[in-house]
Amino acid sequence: MALTRREWSGAEHLPTEGGWVVCTNHTSHVDPLVFAHFMVDHGYAPRFLGKNSVFEVPVVGAVLRSADQIPVYRETGRAVGAYRAAVEAVHAGKCVAIYPDGTLTRDPDLWPMRGKTGAARVALATRCPVVPVATWGPHEILAPYARRPRLFGRPTMHVRAGAPVDLADLYDRPVTTEVLTEATARVVAAVTALLEEVRGEQAPARRFDPRHAGVTSTGRPRSLPPDAGRERAS
């Protein structure tokens, strides 16, 4: 509270009953705190899907487990457990927070990347609302993969929620790769549109795709030219 200013908007789009999924962009290791602050300020306690290594950190891991957060064992056979836990949480009337990027964005200008399908899988399985949220500002405290935070200057933390993404036409279709890709593209496009409003800029015409750029899905990425790995945005 002392280190930042806050600009919250769009809370009228947050569901008032039933379980739902909320998706936001990922630019800094600080943004889960900012995003959670926004959610709690408006009366919600989100269940985050987070990488399992964080749950193994002493004290922090115990806090996360006691707060009913959901570990994700990325790129392993245990990853399906996170999906099942997320579906159960939605059915129990809880809010589940999922980062479509799956990791800190590799986009050189910090725009959302080509998304992973986890949020789409949960949404199509439960037919719950999927609310897009843009978060901007945490990178001014801690840049991606930086080790030392910048604690002065009181940057503004922007968080803006939008209307739920319309996936109704996909509910009765078989859950194929094509359907998951389409649902994911809609969610990422909605988050990106909100981020354009917050930043007052237009996102690149091509969405960054780590696979095309040869970037690892986890860990610090190597430096890339601005247009490397971009695919056409949906």
Contacts in CASP RR format, 6 or more apart in sequence:
PFRMAT RR
TARGET T0000
AUTHOR 0000-0000-0000
METHOD contacts of the structure
MODEL  1
MALTRREWSGAEHLPTEGGWVVCTNHTSHVDPLVFAHFMVDHGYAPRFLG
KNSVFEVPVVGAVLRSADQIPVYRETGRAVGAYRAAVEAVHAGKCVAIYP
DGTLTRDPDLWPMRGKTGAARVALATRCPVVPVATWGPHEILAPYARRPR
LFGRPTMHVRAGAPVDLADLYDRPVTTEVLTEATARVVAAVTALLEEVRG
EQAPARRFDPRHAGVTSTGRPRSLPPDAGRERAS
3 141 0 8 1.000
3 151 0 8 1.000
3 154 0 8 1.000
4 34 0 8 1.000
4 141 0 8 1.000
4 154 0 8 1.000
4 155 0 8 1.000
4 156 0 8 1.000
4 157 0 8 1.000
5 154 0 8 1.000
5 155 0 8 1.000
5 156 0 8 1.000
5 157 0 8 1.000
6 37 0 8 1.000
6 38 0 8 1.000
6 156 0 8 1.000
6 157 0 8 1.000
6 159 0 8 1.000
7 156 0 8 1.000
7 157 0 8 1.000
7 158 0 8 1.000
7 159 0 8 1.000
8 38 0 8 1.000
8 41 0 8 1.000
8 42 0 8 1.000
8 159 0 8 1.000
8 160 0 8 1.000
9 159 0 8 1.000
9 160 0 8 1.000
9 161 0 8 1.000
10 160 0 8 1.000
10 161 0 8 1.000
10 162 0 8 1.000
11 42 0 8 1.000
11 161 0 8 1.000
13 131 0 8 1.000
13 161 0 8 1.000
13 162 0 8 1.000
13 163 0 8 1.000
13 164 0 8 1.000
14 22 0 8 1.000
14 42 0 8 1.000
14 44 0 8 1.000
14 131 0 8 1.000
14 161 0 8 1.000
15 95 0 8 1.000
15 129 0 8 1.000
15 131 0 8 1.000
15 164 0 8 1.000
18 93 0 8 1.000
18 128 0 8 1.000
19 89 0 8 1.000
19 90 0 8 1.000
19 91 0 8 1.000
19 92 0 8 1.000
19 93 0 8 1.000
19 94 0 8 1.000
19 95 0 8 1.000
19 96 0 8 1.000
19 126 0 8 1.000
19 128 0 8 1.000
19 129 0 8 1.000
20 90 0 8 1.000
20 93 0 8 1.000
20 95 0 8 1.000
20 96 0 8 1.000
20 128 0 8 1.000
20 129 0 8 1.000
20 130 0 8 1.000
20 131 0 8 1.000
20 164 0 8 1.000
21 86 0 8 1.000
21 90 0 8 1.000
21 95 0 8 1.000
21 96 0 8 1.000
21 97 0 8 1.000
21 98 0 8 1.000
21 119 0 8 1.000
21 122 0 8 1.000
21 123 0 8 1.000
21 126 0 8 1.000
21 128 0 8 1.000
21 129 0 8 1.000
21 130 0 8 1.000
21 131 0 8 1.000
22 39 0 8 1.000
22 46 0 8 1.000
22 95 0 8 1.000
22 96 0 8 1.000
22 97 0 8 1.000
22 98 0 8 1.000
22 130 0 8 1.000
22 131 0 8 1.000
22 132 0 8 1.000
22 133 0 8 1.000
22 161 0 8 1.000
23 97 0 8 1.000
23 98 0 8 1.000
23 99 0 8 1.000
23 100 0 8 1.000
23 119 0 8 1.000
23 130 0 8 1.000
23 131 0 8 1.000
23 132 0 8 1.000
23 133 0 8 1.000
23 187 0 8 1.000
23 191 0 8 1.000
24 31 0 8 1.000
24 35 0 8 1.000
24 97 0 8 1.000
24 99 0 8 1.000
24 132 0 8 1.000
24 133 0 8 1.000
24 134 0 8 1.000
24 135 0 8 1.000
24 159 0 8 1.000
24 191 0 8 1.000
25 31 0 8 1.000
25 99 0 8 1.000
25 100 0 8 1.000
25 101 0 8 1.000
25 105 0 8 1.000
25 110 0 8 1.000
25 111 0 8 1.000
25 112 0 8 1.000
25 134 0 8 1.000
25 135 0 8 1.000
25 191 0 8 1.000
25 192 0 8 1.000
25 195 0 8 1.000
26 99 0 8 1.000
26 101 0 8 1.000
26 102 0 8 1.000
26 103 0 8 1.000
26 104 0 8 1.000
26 105 0 8 1.000
27 104 0 8 1.000
27 105 0 8 1.000
27 110 0 8 1.000
27 135 0 8 1.000
27 136 0 8 1.000
27 137 0 8 1.000
27 138 0 8 1.000
27 139 0 8 1.000
27 144 0 8 1.000
28 104 0 8 1.000
28 137 0 8 1.000
28 138 0 8 1.000
28 139 0 8 1.000
28 141 0 8 1.000
28 142 0 8 1.000
28 143 0 8 1.000
28 144 0 8 1.000
29 104 0 8 1.000
29 142 0 8 1.000
30 138 0 8 1.000
30 139 0 8 1.000
30 141 0 8 1.000
30 142 0 8 1.000
30 149 0 8 1.000
31 135 0 8 1.000
31 137 0 8 1.000
31 138 0 8 1.000
31 139 0 8 1.000
32 48 0 8 1.000
33 138 0 8 1.000
34 135 0 8 1.000
34 137 0 8 1.000
34 138 0 8 1.000
34 157 0 8 1.000
34 159 0 8 1.000
35 46 0 8 1.000
35 97 0 8 1.000
35 133 0 8 1.000
35 135 0 8 1.000
35 159 0 8 1.000
36 46 0 8 1.000
36 48 0 8 1.000
36 97 0 8 1.000
37 157 0 8 1.000
38 133 0 8 1.000
38 135 0 8 1.000
38 159 0 8 1.000
38 161 0 8 1.000
39 45 0 8 1.000
39 46 0 8 1.000
39 95 0 8 1.000
39 97 0 8 1.000
44 95 0 8 1.000
45 67 0 8 1.000
45 94 0 8 1.000
45 95 0 8 1.000
46 95 0 8 1.000
46 96 0 8 1.000
46 97 0 8 1.000
47 68 0 8 1.000
47 69 0 8 1.000
47 70 0 8 1.000
47 86 0 8 1.000
47 89 0 8 1.000
47 94 0 8 1.000
47 95 0 8 1.000
47 96 0 8 1.000
47 97 0 8 1.000
48 69 0 8 1.000
48 70 0 8 1.000
48 97 0 8 1.000
49 70 0 8 1.000
49 72 0 8 1.000
49 82 0 8 1.000
49 86 0 8 1.000
49 96 0 8 1.000
49 97 0 8 1.000
49 98 0 8 1.000
49 99 0 8 1.000
50 69 0 8 1.000
50 70 0 8 1.000
50 71 0 8 1.000
50 72 0 8 1.000
50 82 0 8 1.000
51 71 0 8 1.000
51 72 0 8 1.000
51 74 0 8 1.000
51 218 0 8 1.000
52 71 0 8 1.000
52 72 0 8 1.000
52 73 0 8 1.000
52 74 0 8 1.000
54 60 0 8 1.000
54 61 0 8 1.000
54 64 0 8 1.000
54 71 0 8 1.000
55 61 0 8 1.000
55 64 0 8 1.000
55 65 0 8 1.000
55 69 0 8 1.000
55 71 0 8 1.000
64 71 0 8 1.000
68 89 0 8 1.000
68 94 0 8 1.000
70 82 0 8 1.000
70 85 0 8 1.000
70 86 0 8 1.000
70 89 0 8 1.000
70 96 0 8 1.000
71 82 0 8 1.000
72 79 0 8 1.000
72 82 0 8 1.000
73 79 0 8 1.000
73 81 0 8 1.000
73 82 0 8 1.000
74 217 0 8 1.000
74 218 0 8 1.000
75 217 0 8 1.000
75 218 0 8 1.000
83 118 0 8 1.000
83 121 0 8 1.000
83 122 0 8 1.000
86 96 0 8 1.000
86 98 0 8 1.000
86 122 0 8 1.000
87 122 0 8 1.000
87 125 0 8 1.000
87 126 0 8 1.000
89 96 0 8 1.000
90 96 0 8 1.000
90 122 0 8 1.000
90 126 0 8 1.000
90 128 0 8 1.000
91 126 0 8 1.000
96 122 0 8 1.000
98 118 0 8 1.000
98 119 0 8 1.000
98 122 0 8 1.000
100 112 0 8 1.000
100 115 0 8 1.000
100 116 0 8 1.000
100 118 0 8 1.000
100 119 0 8 1.000
100 184 0 8 1.000
100 187 0 8 1.000
100 188 0 8 1.000
100 191 0 8 1.000
101 112 0 8 1.000
101 113 0 8 1.000
101 115 0 8 1.000
101 116 0 8 1.000
102 115 0 8 1.000
102 116 0 8 1.000
102 217 0 8 1.000
103 217 0 8 1.000
103 218 0 8 1.000
103 219 0 8 1.000
104 144 0 8 1.000
104 145 0 8 1.000
105 111 0 8 1.000
105 112 0 8 1.000
105 113 0 8 1.000
105 144 0 8 1.000
105 208 0 8 1.000
106 113 0 8 1.000
106 208 0 8 1.000
106 210 0 8 1.000
106 213 0 8 1.000
106 215 0 8 1.000
106 221 0 8 1.000
106 224 0 8 1.000
107 113 0 8 1.000
107 204 0 8 1.000
107 208 0 8 1.000
108 208 0 8 1.000
108 224 0 8 1.000
108 225 0 8 1.000
108 226 0 8 1.000
109 204 0 8 1.000
109 226 0 8 1.000
110 139 0 8 1.000
110 144 0 8 1.000
111 192 0 8 1.000
111 195 0 8 1.000
111 203 0 8 1.000
111 204 0 8 1.000
111 207 0 8 1.000
111 208 0 8 1.000
112 188 0 8 1.000
112 191 0 8 1.000
112 192 0 8 1.000
112 195 0 8 1.000
112 203 0 8 1.000
112 207 0 8 1.000
113 188 0 8 1.000
113 207 0 8 1.000
113 208 0 8 1.000
113 209 0 8 1.000
113 210 0 8 1.000
114 188 0 8 1.000
114 207 0 8 1.000
114 208 0 8 1.000
114 209 0 8 1.000
114 210 0 8 1.000
114 211 0 8 1.000
114 231 0 8 1.000
115 184 0 8 1.000
115 185 0 8 1.000
115 187 0 8 1.000
115 188 0 8 1.000
116 184 0 8 1.000
117 180 0 8 1.000
117 181 0 8 1.000
117 183 0 8 1.000
117 184 0 8 1.000
118 184 0 8 1.000
119 130 0 8 1.000
119 184 0 8 1.000
119 187 0 8 1.000
120 167 0 8 1.000
120 180 0 8 1.000
120 183 0 8 1.000
120 184 0 8 1.000
120 187 0 8 1.000
121 175 0 8 1.000
121 180 0 8 1.000
122 128 0 8 1.000
123 130 0 8 1.000
123 167 0 8 1.000
123 183 0 8 1.000
123 187 0 8 1.000
124 167 0 8 1.000
124 170 0 8 1.000
124 171 0 8 1.000
124 175 0 8 1.000
124 179 0 8 1.000
124 180 0 8 1.000
124 183 0 8 1.000
125 175 0 8 1.000
127 171 0 8 1.000
129 164 0 8 1.000
130 164 0 8 1.000
130 165 0 8 1.000
130 167 0 8 1.000
130 187 0 8 1.000
131 161 0 8 1.000
131 162 0 8 1.000
131 163 0 8 1.000
131 164 0 8 1.000
131 165 0 8 1.000
132 161 0 8 1.000
132 162 0 8 1.000
132 164 0 8 1.000
132 165 0 8 1.000
132 187 0 8 1.000
132 190 0 8 1.000
132 191 0 8 1.000
132 193 0 8 1.000
132 194 0 8 1.000
133 159 0 8 1.000
133 160 0 8 1.000
133 161 0 8 1.000
133 162 0 8 1.000
133 191 0 8 1.000
133 194 0 8 1.000
134 158 0 8 1.000
134 159 0 8 1.000
134 160 0 8 1.000
134 191 0 8 1.000
134 192 0 8 1.000
134 194 0 8 1.000
134 195 0 8 1.000
134 197 0 8 1.000
134 198 0 8 1.000
135 157 0 8 1.000
135 158 0 8 1.000
135 159 0 8 1.000
136 157 0 8 1.000
136 158 0 8 1.000
136 159 0 8 1.000
136 195 0 8 1.000
136 198 0 8 1.000
136 199 0 8 1.000
137 155 0 8 1.000
137 156 0 8 1.000
137 157 0 8 1.000
137 158 0 8 1.000
138 157 0 8 1.000
140 150 0 8 1.000
140 155 0 8 1.000
141 149 0 8 1.000
141 150 0 8 1.000
141 151 0 8 1.000
141 155 0 8 1.000
142 149 0 8 1.000
142 150 0 8 1.000
145 219 0 8 1.000
145 220 0 8 1.000
158 198 0 8 1.000
160 194 0 8 1.000
160 197 0 8 1.000
160 198 0 8 1.000
161 194 0 8 1.000
162 190 0 8 1.000
162 194 0 8 1.000
165 186 0 8 1.000
165 187 0 8 1.000
165 190 0 8 1.000
166 186 0 8 1.000
167 183 0 8 1.000
167 186 0 8 1.000
170 179 0 8 1.000
170 182 0 8 1.000
170 183 0 8 1.000
173 179 0 8 1.000
185 234 0 8 1.000
186 234 0 8 1.000
188 207 0 8 1.000
188 234 0 8 1.000
189 233 0 8 1.000
189 234 0 8 1.000
192 203 0 8 1.000
192 233 0 8 1.000
195 203 0 8 1.000
196 202 0 8 1.000
196 203 0 8 1.000
203 233 0 8 1.000
204 227 0 8 1.000
204 230 0 8 1.000
204 233 0 8 1.000
205 232 0 8 1.000
205 233 0 8 1.000
206 227 0 8 1.000
206 229 0 8 1.000
206 230 0 8 1.000
206 231 0 8 1.000
206 232 0 8 1.000
206 233 0 8 1.000
207 230 0 8 1.000
207 231 0 8 1.000
207 232 0 8 1.000
207 233 0 8 1.000
207 234 0 8 1.000
208 229 0 8 1.000
208 230 0 8 1.000
208 231 0 8 1.000
209 229 0 8 1.000
209 230 0 8 1.000
209 231 0 8 1.000
210 216 0 8 1.000
210 217 0 8 1.000
210 221 0 8 1.000
210 229 0 8 1.000
212 228 0 8 1.000
212 229 0 8 1.000
212 230 0 8 1.000
212 231 0 8 1.000
213 224 0 8 1.000
213 228 0 8 1.000
213 229 0 8 1.000
214 229 0 8 1.000
215 221 0 8 1.000
215 222 0 8 1.000
215 224 0 8 1.000
215 229 0 8 1.000
END
